[in-house]
């Protein structure tokens, strides 16, 4: 997943969170990216689709934060 984040004071970090999991995102210029996944069967029941709310939070150099949320549809896929 990727997100654009800019701030006049500079962006100190960006994380994405879903289902109790929070992961840091890495940046190239203003685009931040991170790996979305690692779901358990409890998160995505067998043979179904599940909507997962993902929140991306950016923190600037001054410590202020802003967040945006998107819903992602996840499908059960046995490996």
C-alpha positions as CSV (number, residue, x, y, z in Angstrom):
1,X,0.0,0.0,0.0
2,X,1.3,3.5,-0.6
3,X,0.4,7.0,0.5
4,X,1.6,10.5,-0.2
5,X,2.4,12.6,2.8
6,X,3.8,16.2,2.8
7,X,4.2,18.8,5.5
8,X,5.9,22.2,5.6
9,X,7.7,21.1,8.8
10,X,8.7,17.8,7.3
11,X,7.1,14.4,7.7
12,X,8.8,12.4,10.5
13,X,7.0,9.1,9.9
14,X,3.9,7.3,8.6
15,X,2.3,4.1,9.8
16,X,-0.6,2.0,8.6
17,X,-2.9,0.1,11.0
18,X,-5.6,-2.6,10.6
19,X,-7.1,-5.2,12.8
20,X,-4.9,-4.4,15.8
21,X,-1.7,-4.4,13.7
22,X,0.4,-1.3,13.1
23,X,3.4,-1.2,10.7
24,X,5.8,1.6,9.8
25,X,5.9,2.7,6.2
26,X,9.1,3.7,4.4
27,X,9.5,6.7,2.1
28,X,10.9,7.6,-1.3
29,X,10.4,11.4,-1.7
30,X,6.8,12.0,-0.6
31,X,5.5,8.6,-1.3
32,X,5.3,6.2,1.7
33,X,4.9,2.5,1.2
34,X,4.4,-0.6,3.4
35,X,3.3,-4.2,3.3
36,X,-0.4,-4.8,4.0
37,X,-1.3,-8.3,5.1
38,X,-0.6,-11.0,7.6
39,X,-4.2,-11.9,8.2
40,X,-5.3,-14.8,10.3
41,X,-8.4,-17.0,9.7
42,X,-10.1,-15.1,12.4
43,X,-9.6,-11.9,10.4
44,X,-10.8,-13.4,7.1
45,X,-13.1,-16.4,7.5
46,X,-12.8,-19.3,5.1
47,X,-14.3,-18.8,1.6
48,X,-15.4,-15.2,2.2
49,X,-14.5,-11.7,1.5
50,X,-14.0,-9.3,4.4
51,X,-13.8,-5.5,4.4
52,X,-10.8,-4.3,6.5
53,X,-10.5,-0.7,7.6
54,X,-6.9,0.6,7.1
55,X,-5.8,3.8,8.8
56,X,-2.7,5.7,7.6
57,X,-1.3,8.1,10.1
58,X,1.4,10.7,9.4
59,X,3.4,12.5,12.1
60,X,5.3,15.7,11.3
61,X,8.5,17.0,12.7
62,X,6.6,19.1,15.3
63,X,4.7,16.0,16.6
64,X,1.3,16.9,15.0
65,X,-0.5,14.0,13.3
66,X,-3.2,13.5,10.7
67,X,-4.9,10.3,9.7
68,X,-7.0,9.0,6.7
69,X,-8.9,5.7,6.5
70,X,-9.7,3.5,3.5
71,X,-11.6,0.2,3.3
72,X,-9.9,-2.7,1.6
73,X,-11.7,-5.9,0.6
74,X,-9.7,-9.0,1.5
75,X,-10.4,-12.5,0.2
76,X,-9.5,-15.7,2.0
77,X,-6.8,-17.5,0.0
78,X,-5.3,-20.7,1.5
79,X,-1.6,-21.1,0.9
